[in-house]
């Protein structure tokens, strides 16, 4: 018997527009590009850090 996975909610165009309007009211239109850039930089550094192997011993030169 397969279990069905249901999402509690999904983001459609109306929800995304409402979140954008709410963000403009909270942060103001001048700060949104700065916040978006900071979020992008954070995600980029997180992705690059998660791709780097950790805990591996350095290869021995022959």
N, C-alpha and C positions, 0 to 999 in steps of 0.2 A: 504494500500500500504506500503510495507516494504522498508525502506531505506537501501541501501548497504553502508557499511563502507569500505572505501578503504584507505590503508596506502599510505603515500607519497613515502615511500621506505622501504625496508626490508633488513636486514643484512644476506647475504649469505656467503658462505665460502670465496669467493674472496674479499668481502668487509672487513671481519674480518681479513684476512691475510694482506690486505692493511693497515688497522688501526694498526695492530701489527708492521709492518715494519715502519710506520710513527712514532709510539711511540718509537721504538728503535733508530731511527734517532734523535728524539727530546731529549729524556732523557738518552739514552745510555743503553747498556745491563747491566751495574752494578747497575743502580738505579731502573730498572723495578721490581725486586722482592720486594724492599722496598716499592715502590709505590703500588704494588698489595696487600701487607700485610696491609698497611695503609688504603687502600680502603676497604678491607675485615673487618678490625676492625671497621671502621666507619659504614659500613652497619650493622654489627652485633649489635653495640650499638644502632643504630637507630631502628632496629627491636625490640630489647628488651625494649627500651623506649616506642615504640608505643603500645606494648602489656600491659604495666602497666596501671591499671585504675587510672584516675586522677579525682579529684573533688568529690570523694566519701567520705562521712564522716566516721570516724573510727567506727567500730562496738562497741557497748556498752557492757561491761562485765556485766554479770548477777550475 
